[in-house]
Amino acid sequence: MQPSKAQIGILYLASVLLMLVVFHKPLGLPDYSEIGFLVASGLCCIIYSILRRRQKSGLSPSSETLPSPADARRQRNVRLLSFFLTIGVVLAGPFWLPYTGLTLPFPHLVVGAIVICILFVVIYLIASRNTTPRV
């Protein structure tokens, strides 16, 4: 089910507010504005969840359709692409992380990348197991 335009707008507003939380100092905003932006983004998330729950409760069980095989295949391809892309970026981390200001010895970066990669694979497998429809 696709989110409505209002729901998408609320999520964009929450994202902008969270960006303001992160970048309030470079923008010249006072420190106390951080709390206001956090509260406002939290309210946006609550409003979104209420609207989404109302949208889902309005559906009848018969209106729920199964995805077509082409959609399922496309979704599987996107998942595999994101899986391998994330693994590639994580394992390449020891080479690009020093340019971001992280100054650890190279062996520590390699161990960290391997640990993060293993955690990602475990989380991915658990999430894909829970989202795969059972027939």
Chimera marker file (.cmm) of the C-alpha trace (Angstrom):
<marker_set name="trace">
<marker id="1" x="0.000" y="0.000" z="0.000" r="1" g="1" b="0" radius="0.5"/>
<marker id="2" x="1.366" y="3.370" z="-1.006" r="1" g="1" b="0" radius="0.5"/>
<marker id="3" x="1.461" y="6.244" z="1.492" r="1" g="1" b="0" radius="0.5"/>
<marker id="4" x="-0.755" y="9.213" z="0.702" r="1" g="1" b="0" radius="0.5"/>
<marker id="5" x="0.619" y="12.592" z="-0.329" r="1" g="1" b="0" radius="0.5"/>
<marker id="6" x="-0.093" y="13.958" z="3.143" r="1" g="1" b="0" radius="0.5"/>
<marker id="7" x="1.899" y="11.155" z="4.737" r="1" g="1" b="0" radius="0.5"/>
<marker id="8" x="4.811" y="11.741" z="2.389" r="1" g="1" b="0" radius="0.5"/>
<marker id="9" x="4.698" y="15.473" z="3.138" r="1" g="1" b="0" radius="0.5"/>
<marker id="10" x="4.742" y="14.833" z="6.878" r="1" g="1" b="0" radius="0.5"/>
<marker id="11" x="7.769" y="12.540" z="6.520" r="1" g="1" b="0" radius="0.5"/>
<marker id="12" x="9.578" y="15.170" z="4.427" r="1" g="1" b="0" radius="0.5"/>
<marker id="13" x="8.819" y="17.766" z="7.094" r="1" g="1" b="0" radius="0.5"/>
<marker id="14" x="10.189" y="15.442" z="9.801" r="1" g="1" b="0" radius="0.5"/>
<marker id="15" x="13.337" y="14.904" z="7.710" r="1" g="1" b="0" radius="0.5"/>
<marker id="16" x="13.864" y="18.644" z="7.256" r="1" g="1" b="0" radius="0.5"/>
<marker id="17" x="13.377" y="19.221" z="10.978" r="1" g="1" b="0" radius="0.5"/>
<marker id="18" x="15.936" y="16.532" z="11.797" r="1" g="1" b="0" radius="0.5"/>
<marker id="19" x="18.385" y="18.126" z="9.351" r="1" g="1" b="0" radius="0.5"/>
<marker id="20" x="17.862" y="21.407" z="11.205" r="1" g="1" b="0" radius="0.5"/>
<marker id="21" x="18.674" y="19.609" z="14.469" r="1" g="1" b="0" radius="0.5"/>
<marker id="22" x="21.964" y="18.422" z="13.010" r="1" g="1" b="0" radius="0.5"/>
<marker id="23" x="22.940" y="21.673" z="11.298" r="1" g="1" b="0" radius="0.5"/>
<marker id="24" x="21.497" y="24.311" z="13.648" r="1" g="1" b="0" radius="0.5"/>
<marker id="25" x="24.921" y="25.695" z="14.623" r="1" g="1" b="0" radius="0.5"/>
<marker id="26" x="26.263" y="26.245" z="11.092" r="1" g="1" b="0" radius="0.5"/>
<marker id="27" x="22.950" y="27.904" z="10.221" r="1" g="1" b="0" radius="0.5"/>
<marker id="28" x="23.408" y="30.333" z="13.111" r="1" g="1" b="0" radius="0.5"/>
<marker id="29" x="20.409" y="29.092" z="15.099" r="1" g="1" b="0" radius="0.5"/>
<marker id="30" x="20.566" y="29.102" z="18.907" r="1" g="1" b="0" radius="0.5"/>
<marker id="31" x="21.138" y="25.888" z="20.857" r="1" g="1" b="0" radius="0.5"/>
<marker id="32" x="17.662" y="25.870" z="22.365" r="1" g="1" b="0" radius="0.5"/>
<marker id="33" x="16.162" y="25.525" z="18.869" r="1" g="1" b="0" radius="0.5"/>
<marker id="34" x="17.538" y="21.971" z="18.758" r="1" g="1" b="0" radius="0.5"/>
<marker id="35" x="14.972" y="20.800" z="21.325" r="1" g="1" b="0" radius="0.5"/>
<marker id="36" x="12.131" y="22.468" z="19.456" r="1" g="1" b="0" radius="0.5"/>
<marker id="37" x="13.108" y="20.823" z="16.185" r="1" g="1" b="0" radius="0.5"/>
<marker id="38" x="13.399" y="17.425" z="17.890" r="1" g="1" b="0" radius="0.5"/>
<marker id="39" x="9.955" y="17.748" z="19.469" r="1" g="1" b="0" radius="0.5"/>
<marker id="40" x="8.427" y="18.907" z="16.176" r="1" g="1" b="0" radius="0.5"/>
<marker id="41" x="9.981" y="16.008" z="14.252" r="1" g="1" b="0" radius="0.5"/>
<marker id="42" x="8.734" y="13.587" z="16.899" r="1" g="1" b="0" radius="0.5"/>
<marker id="43" x="5.230" y="15.003" z="16.534" r="1" g="1" b="0" radius="0.5"/>
<marker id="44" x="5.476" y="14.581" z="12.763" r="1" g="1" b="0" radius="0.5"/>
<marker id="45" x="6.393" y="10.915" z="13.246" r="1" g="1" b="0" radius="0.5"/>
<marker id="46" x="3.481" y="10.396" z="15.631" r="1" g="1" b="0" radius="0.5"/>
<marker id="47" x="1.060" y="12.060" z="13.201" r="1" g="1" b="0" radius="0.5"/>
<marker id="48" x="2.416" y="9.901" z="10.379" r="1" g="1" b="0" radius="0.5"/>
<marker id="49" x="1.937" y="6.691" z="12.373" r="1" g="1" b="0" radius="0.5"/>
<marker id="50" x="-1.646" y="7.696" z="13.248" r="1" g="1" b="0" radius="0.5"/>
<marker id="51" x="-2.464" y="8.454" z="9.608" r="1" g="1" b="0" radius="0.5"/>
<marker id="52" x="-0.840" y="5.216" z="8.461" r="1" g="1" b="0" radius="0.5"/>
<marker id="53" x="-2.766" y="3.169" z="11.023" r="1" g="1" b="0" radius="0.5"/>
<marker id="54" x="-6.039" y="4.765" z="9.888" r="1" g="1" b="0" radius="0.5"/>
<marker id="55" x="-5.182" y="4.022" z="6.283" r="1" g="1" b="0" radius="0.5"/>
<marker id="56" x="-4.423" y="0.384" z="7.035" r="1" g="1" b="0" radius="0.5"/>
<marker id="57" x="-7.528" y="-0.130" z="9.168" r="1" g="1" b="0" radius="0.5"/>
<marker id="58" x="-9.725" y="1.090" z="6.302" r="1" g="1" b="0" radius="0.5"/>
<marker id="59" x="-8.712" y="-1.870" z="4.142" r="1" g="1" b="0" radius="0.5"/>
<marker id="60" x="-10.763" y="-5.003" z="3.921" r="1" g="1" b="0" radius="0.5"/>
<marker id="61" x="-8.926" y="-8.337" z="3.905" r="1" g="1" b="0" radius="0.5"/>
<marker id="62" x="-10.129" y="-9.055" z="0.361" r="1" g="1" b="0" radius="0.5"/>
<marker id="63" x="-8.623" y="-5.809" z="-0.971" r="1" g="1" b="0" radius="0.5"/>
<marker id="64" x="-5.122" y="-6.952" z="-0.060" r="1" g="1" b="0" radius="0.5"/>
<marker id="65" x="-3.546" y="-8.168" z="-3.293" r="1" g="1" b="0" radius="0.5"/>
<marker id="66" x="-0.476" y="-10.280" z="-3.779" r="1" g="1" b="0" radius="0.5"/>
<marker id="67" x="2.340" y="-8.770" z="-5.834" r="1" g="1" b="0" radius="0.5"/>
<marker id="68" x="2.685" y="-9.992" z="-9.394" r="1" g="1" b="0" radius="0.5"/>
<marker id="69" x="5.653" y="-12.250" z="-10.205" r="1" g="1" b="0" radius="0.5"/>
<marker id="70" x="7.348" y="-9.394" z="-12.093" r="1" g="1" b="0" radius="0.5"/>
<marker id="71" x="7.063" y="-7.122" z="-9.041" r="1" g="1" b="0" radius="0.5"/>
<marker id="72" x="8.357" y="-9.868" z="-6.758" r="1" g="1" b="0" radius="0.5"/>
<marker id="73" x="11.315" y="-10.479" z="-9.076" r="1" g="1" b="0" radius="0.5"/>
<marker id="74" x="12.087" y="-6.752" z="-9.288" r="1" g="1" b="0" radius="0.5"/>
<marker id="75" x="11.864" y="-6.439" z="-5.513" r="1" g="1" b="0" radius="0.5"/>
<marker id="76" x="14.226" y="-9.401" z="-5.089" r="1" g="1" b="0" radius="0.5"/>
<marker id="77" x="16.699" y="-7.835" z="-7.518" r="1" g="1" b="0" radius="0.5"/>
<marker id="78" x="16.598" y="-4.516" z="-5.658" r="1" g="1" b="0" radius="0.5"/>
<marker id="79" x="17.171" y="-6.306" z="-2.350" r="1" g="1" b="0" radius="0.5"/>
<marker id="80" x="20.135" y="-8.219" z="-3.740" r="1" g="1" b="0" radius="0.5"/>
<marker id="81" x="21.620" y="-5.064" z="-5.245" r="1" g="1" b="0" radius="0.5"/>
<marker id="82" x="21.294" y="-3.187" z="-1.961" r="1" g="1" b="0" radius="0.5"/>
<marker id="83" x="22.729" y="-6.178" z="-0.089" r="1" g="1" b="0" radius="0.5"/>
<marker id="84" x="25.863" y="-6.413" z="-2.233" r="1" g="1" b="0" radius="0.5"/>
<marker id="85" x="26.266" y="-2.651" z="-2.457" r="1" g="1" b="0" radius="0.5"/>
<marker id="86" x="26.182" y="-2.328" z="1.335" r="1" g="1" b="0" radius="0.5"/>
<marker id="87" x="28.672" y="-5.164" z="1.782" r="1" g="1" b="0" radius="0.5"/>
<marker id="88" x="30.983" y="-3.559" z="-0.782" r="1" g="1" b="0" radius="0.5"/>
<marker id="89" x="30.859" y="-0.153" z="0.903" r="1" g="1" b="0" radius="0.5"/>
<marker id="90" x="31.411" y="-1.640" z="4.366" r="1" g="1" b="0" radius="0.5"/>
<marker id="91" x="34.360" y="-3.764" z="3.273" r="1" g="1" b="0" radius="0.5"/>
<marker id="92" x="35.890" y="-0.816" z="1.406" r="1" g="1" b="0" radius="0.5"/>
<marker id="93" x="35.653" y="1.276" z="4.582" r="1" g="1" b="0" radius="0.5"/>
<marker id="94" x="39.276" y="0.792" z="5.670" r="1" g="1" b="0" radius="0.5"/>
<marker id="95" x="40.390" y="2.488" z="2.457" r="1" g="1" b="0" radius="0.5"/>
<marker id="96" x="38.084" y="5.555" z="2.555" r="1" g="1" b="0" radius="0.5"/>
<marker id="97" x="37.522" y="6.067" z="6.298" r="1" g="1" b="0" radius="0.5"/>
<marker id="98" x="40.949" y="7.703" z="6.887" r="1" g="1" b="0" radius="0.5"/>
<marker id="99" x="39.907" y="10.497" z="4.499" r="1" g="1" b="0" radius="0.5"/>
<marker id="100" x="36.885" y="11.290" z="6.702" r="1" g="1" b="0" radius="0.5"/>
<marker id="101" x="39.048" y="12.100" z="9.723" r="1" g="1" b="0" radius="0.5"/>
<marker id="102" x="38.885" y="8.709" z="11.450" r="1" g="1" b="0" radius="0.5"/>
<marker id="103" x="42.461" y="7.962" z="12.458" r="1" g="1" b="0" radius="0.5"/>
<marker id="104" x="42.743" y="4.330" z="13.469" r="1" g="1" b="0" radius="0.5"/>
<marker id="105" x="45.445" y="1.888" z="12.422" r="1" g="1" b="0" radius="0.5"/>
<marker id="106" x="44.606" y="-0.039" z="9.250" r="1" g="1" b="0" radius="0.5"/>
<marker id="107" x="44.269" y="-3.457" z="10.987" r="1" g="1" b="0" radius="0.5"/>
<marker id="108" x="41.685" y="-1.982" z="13.386" r="1" g="1" b="0" radius="0.5"/>
<marker id="109" x="39.712" y="-0.602" z="10.448" r="1" g="1" b="0" radius="0.5"/>
<marker id="110" x="39.771" y="-4.025" z="8.766" r="1" g="1" b="0" radius="0.5"/>
<marker id="111" x="38.543" y="-5.790" z="11.916" r="1" g="1" b="0" radius="0.5"/>
<marker id="112" x="35.815" y="-3.183" z="12.358" r="1" g="1" b="0" radius="0.5"/>
<marker id="113" x="34.700" y="-3.576" z="8.753" r="1" g="1" b="0" radius="0.5"/>
<marker id="114" x="34.519" y="-7.359" z="9.085" r="1" g="1" b="0" radius="0.5"/>
<marker id="115" x="32.502" y="-7.137" z="12.311" r="1" g="1" b="0" radius="0.5"/>
<marker id="116" x="30.097" y="-4.600" z="10.796" r="1" g="1" b="0" radius="0.5"/>
<marker id="117" x="29.744" y="-6.780" z="7.687" r="1" g="1" b="0" radius="0.5"/>
<marker id="118" x="28.889" y="-9.850" z="9.784" r="1" g="1" b="0" radius="0.5"/>
<marker id="119" x="26.348" y="-7.864" z="11.820" r="1" g="1" b="0" radius="0.5"/>
<marker id="120" x="24.792" y="-6.494" z="8.634" r="1" g="1" b="0" radius="0.5"/>
<marker id="121" x="24.423" y="-9.967" z="7.111" r="1" g="1" b="0" radius="0.5"/>
<marker id="122" x="22.794" y="-11.304" z="10.284" r="1" g="1" b="0" radius="0.5"/>
<marker id="123" x="20.361" y="-8.373" z="10.483" r="1" g="1" b="0" radius="0.5"/>
<marker id="124" x="19.598" y="-8.654" z="6.759" r="1" g="1" b="0" radius="0.5"/>
<marker id="125" x="18.858" y="-12.376" z="7.016" r="1" g="1" b="0" radius="0.5"/>
<marker id="126" x="16.586" y="-11.881" z="10.020" r="1" g="1" b="0" radius="0.5"/>
<marker id="127" x="14.742" y="-9.015" z="8.324" r="1" g="1" b="0" radius="0.5"/>
<marker id="128" x="14.333" y="-10.866" z="5.018" r="1" g="1" b="0" radius="0.5"/>
<marker id="129" x="13.059" y="-13.920" z="6.861" r="1" g="1" b="0" radius="0.5"/>
<marker id="130" x="10.439" y="-11.834" z="8.637" r="1" g="1" b="0" radius="0.5"/>
<marker id="131" x="9.308" y="-9.995" z="5.469" r="1" g="1" b="0" radius="0.5"/>
<marker id="132" x="9.156" y="-12.999" z="3.129" r="1" g="1" b="0" radius="0.5"/>
<marker id="133" x="5.491" y="-14.007" z="2.708" r="1" g="1" b="0" radius="0.5"/>
<marker id="134" x="4.714" y="-17.578" z="3.648" r="1" g="1" b="0" radius="0.5"/>
<marker id="135" x="2.345" y="-19.402" z="1.361" r="1" g="1" b="0" radius="0.5"/>
<link id1="1" id2="2" r="1" g="1" b="0" radius="0.2"/>
<link id1="2" id2="3" r="1" g="1" b="0" radius="0.2"/>
<link id1="3" id2="4" r="1" g="1" b="0" radius="0.2"/>
<link id1="4" id2="5" r="1" g="1" b="0" radius="0.2"/>
<link id1="5" id2="6" r="1" g="1" b="0" radius="0.2"/>
<link id1="6" id2="7" r="1" g="1" b="0" radius="0.2"/>
<link id1="7" id2="8" r="1" g="1" b="0" radius="0.2"/>
<link id1="8" id2="9" r="1" g="1" b="0" radius="0.2"/>
<link id1="9" id2="10" r="1" g="1" b="0" radius="0.2"/>
<link id1="10" id2="11" r="1" g="1" b="0" radius="0.2"/>
<link id1="11" id2="12" r="1" g="1" b="0" radius="0.2"/>
<link id1="12" id2="13" r="1" g="1" b="0" radius="0.2"/>
<link id1="13" id2="14" r="1" g="1" b="0" radius="0.2"/>
<link id1="14" id2="15" r="1" g="1" b="0" radius="0.2"/>
<link id1="15" id2="16" r="1" g="1" b="0" radius="0.2"/>
<link id1="16" id2="17" r="1" g="1" b="0" radius="0.2"/>
<link id1="17" id2="18" r="1" g="1" b="0" radius="0.2"/>
<link id1="18" id2="19" r="1" g="1" b="0" radius="0.2"/>
<link id1="19" id2="20" r="1" g="1" b="0" radius="0.2"/>
<link id1="20" id2="21" r="1" g="1" b="0" radius="0.2"/>
<link id1="21" id2="22" r="1" g="1" b="0" radius="0.2"/>
<link id1="22" id2="23" r="1" g="1" b="0" radius="0.2"/>
<link id1="23" id2="24" r="1" g="1" b="0" radius="0.2"/>
<link id1="24" id2="25" r="1" g="1" b="0" radius="0.2"/>
<link id1="25" id2="26" r="1" g="1" b="0" radius="0.2"/>
<link id1="26" id2="27" r="1" g="1" b="0" radius="0.2"/>
<link id1="27" id2="28" r="1" g="1" b="0" radius="0.2"/>
<link id1="28" id2="29" r="1" g="1" b="0" radius="0.2"/>
<link id1="29" id2="30" r="1" g="1" b="0" radius="0.2"/>
<link id1="30" id2="31" r="1" g="1" b="0" radius="0.2"/>
<link id1="31" id2="32" r="1" g="1" b="0" radius="0.2"/>
<link id1="32" id2="33" r="1" g="1" b="0" radius="0.2"/>
<link id1="33" id2="34" r="1" g="1" b="0" radius="0.2"/>
<link id1="34" id2="35" r="1" g="1" b="0" radius="0.2"/>
<link id1="35" id2="36" r="1" g="1" b="0" radius="0.2"/>
<link id1="36" id2="37" r="1" g="1" b="0" radius="0.2"/>
<link id1="37" id2="38" r="1" g="1" b="0" radius="0.2"/>
<link id1="38" id2="39" r="1" g="1" b="0" radius="0.2"/>
<link id1="39" id2="40" r="1" g="1" b="0" radius="0.2"/>
<link id1="40" id2="41" r="1" g="1" b="0" radius="0.2"/>
<link id1="41" id2="42" r="1" g="1" b="0" radius="0.2"/>
<link id1="42" id2="43" r="1" g="1" b="0" radius="0.2"/>
<link id1="43" id2="44" r="1" g="1" b="0" radius="0.2"/>
<link id1="44" id2="45" r="1" g="1" b="0" radius="0.2"/>
<link id1="45" id2="46" r="1" g="1" b="0" radius="0.2"/>
<link id1="46" id2="47" r="1" g="1" b="0" radius="0.2"/>
<link id1="47" id2="48" r="1" g="1" b="0" radius="0.2"/>
<link id1="48" id2="49" r="1" g="1" b="0" radius="0.2"/>
<link id1="49" id2="50" r="1" g="1" b="0" radius="0.2"/>
<link id1="50" id2="51" r="1" g="1" b="0" radius="0.2"/>
<link id1="51" id2="52" r="1" g="1" b="0" radius="0.2"/>
<link id1="52" id2="53" r="1" g="1" b="0" radius="0.2"/>
<link id1="53" id2="54" r="1" g="1" b="0" radius="0.2"/>
<link id1="54" id2="55" r="1" g="1" b="0" radius="0.2"/>
<link id1="55" id2="56" r="1" g="1" b="0" radius="0.2"/>
<link id1="56" id2="57" r="1" g="1" b="0" radius="0.2"/>
<link id1="57" id2="58" r="1" g="1" b="0" radius="0.2"/>
<link id1="58" id2="59" r="1" g="1" b="0" radius="0.2"/>
<link id1="59" id2="60" r="1" g="1" b="0" radius="0.2"/>
<link id1="60" id2="61" r="1" g="1" b="0" radius="0.2"/>
<link id1="61" id2="62" r="1" g="1" b="0" radius="0.2"/>
<link id1="62" id2="63" r="1" g="1" b="0" radius="0.2"/>
<link id1="63" id2="64" r="1" g="1" b="0" radius="0.2"/>
<link id1="64" id2="65" r="1" g="1" b="0" radius="0.2"/>
<link id1="65" id2="66" r="1" g="1" b="0" radius="0.2"/>
<link id1="66" id2="67" r="1" g="1" b="0" radius="0.2"/>
<link id1="67" id2="68" r="1" g="1" b="0" radius="0.2"/>
<link id1="68" id2="69" r="1" g="1" b="0" radius="0.2"/>
<link id1="69" id2="70" r="1" g="1" b="0" radius="0.2"/>
<link id1="70" id2="71" r="1" g="1" b="0" radius="0.2"/>
<link id1="71" id2="72" r="1" g="1" b="0" radius="0.2"/>
<link id1="72" id2="73" r="1" g="1" b="0" radius="0.2"/>
<link id1="73" id2="74" r="1" g="1" b="0" radius="0.2"/>
<link id1="74" id2="75" r="1" g="1" b="0" radius="0.2"/>
<link id1="75" id2="76" r="1" g="1" b="0" radius="0.2"/>
<link id1="76" id2="77" r="1" g="1" b="0" radius="0.2"/>
<link id1="77" id2="78" r="1" g="1" b="0" radius="0.2"/>
<link id1="78" id2="79" r="1" g="1" b="0" radius="0.2"/>
<link id1="79" id2="80" r="1" g="1" b="0" radius="0.2"/>
<link id1="80" id2="81" r="1" g="1" b="0" radius="0.2"/>
<link id1="81" id2="82" r="1" g="1" b="0" radius="0.2"/>
<link id1="82" id2="83" r="1" g="1" b="0" radius="0.2"/>
<link id1="83" id2="84" r="1" g="1" b="0" radius="0.2"/>
<link id1="84" id2="85" r="1" g="1" b="0" radius="0.2"/>
<link id1="85" id2="86" r="1" g="1" b="0" radius="0.2"/>
<link id1="86" id2="87" r="1" g="1" b="0" radius="0.2"/>
<link id1="87" id2="88" r="1" g="1" b="0" radius="0.2"/>
<link id1="88" id2="89" r="1" g="1" b="0" radius="0.2"/>
<link id1="89" id2="90" r="1" g="1" b="0" radius="0.2"/>
<link id1="90" id2="91" r="1" g="1" b="0" radius="0.2"/>
<link id1="91" id2="92" r="1" g="1" b="0" radius="0.2"/>
<link id1="92" id2="93" r="1" g="1" b="0" radius="0.2"/>
<link id1="93" id2="94" r="1" g="1" b="0" radius="0.2"/>
<link id1="94" id2="95" r="1" g="1" b="0" radius="0.2"/>
<link id1="95" id2="96" r="1" g="1" b="0" radius="0.2"/>
<link id1="96" id2="97" r="1" g="1" b="0" radius="0.2"/>
<link id1="97" id2="98" r="1" g="1" b="0" radius="0.2"/>
<link id1="98" id2="99" r="1" g="1" b="0" radius="0.2"/>
<link id1="99" id2="100" r="1" g="1" b="0" radius="0.2"/>
<link id1="100" id2="101" r="1" g="1" b="0" radius="0.2"/>
<link id1="101" id2="102" r="1" g="1" b="0" radius="0.2"/>
<link id1="102" id2="103" r="1" g="1" b="0" radius="0.2"/>
<link id1="103" id2="104" r="1" g="1" b="0" radius="0.2"/>
<link id1="104" id2="105" r="1" g="1" b="0" radius="0.2"/>
<link id1="105" id2="106" r="1" g="1" b="0" radius="0.2"/>
<link id1="106" id2="107" r="1" g="1" b="0" radius="0.2"/>
<link id1="107" id2="108" r="1" g="1" b="0" radius="0.2"/>
<link id1="108" id2="109" r="1" g="1" b="0" radius="0.2"/>
<link id1="109" id2="110" r="1" g="1" b="0" radius="0.2"/>
<link id1="110" id2="111" r="1" g="1" b="0" radius="0.2"/>
<link id1="111" id2="112" r="1" g="1" b="0" radius="0.2"/>
<link id1="112" id2="113" r="1" g="1" b="0" radius="0.2"/>
<link id1="113" id2="114" r="1" g="1" b="0" radius="0.2"/>
<link id1="114" id2="115" r="1" g="1" b="0" radius="0.2"/>
<link id1="115" id2="116" r="1" g="1" b="0" radius="0.2"/>
<link id1="116" id2="117" r="1" g="1" b="0" radius="0.2"/>
<link id1="117" id2="118" r="1" g="1" b="0" radius="0.2"/>
<link id1="118" id2="119" r="1" g="1" b="0" radius="0.2"/>
<link id1="119" id2="120" r="1" g="1" b="0" radius="0.2"/>
<link id1="120" id2="121" r="1" g="1" b="0" radius="0.2"/>
<link id1="121" id2="122" r="1" g="1" b="0" radius="0.2"/>
<link id1="122" id2="123" r="1" g="1" b="0" radius="0.2"/>
<link id1="123" id2="124" r="1" g="1" b="0" radius="0.2"/>
<link id1="124" id2="125" r="1" g="1" b="0" radius="0.2"/>
<link id1="125" id2="126" r="1" g="1" b="0" radius="0.2"/>
<link id1="126" id2="127" r="1" g="1" b="0" radius="0.2"/>
<link id1="127" id2="128" r="1" g="1" b="0" radius="0.2"/>
<link id1="128" id2="129" r="1" g="1" b="0" radius="0.2"/>
<link id1="129" id2="130" r="1" g="1" b="0" radius="0.2"/>
<link id1="130" id2="131" r="1" g="1" b="0" radius="0.2"/>
<link id1="131" id2="132" r="1" g="1" b="0" radius="0.2"/>
<link id1="132" id2="133" r="1" g="1" b="0" radius="0.2"/>
<link id1="133" id2="134" r="1" g="1" b="0" radius="0.2"/>
<link id1="134" id2="135" r="1" g="1" b="0" radius="0.2"/>
</marker_set>
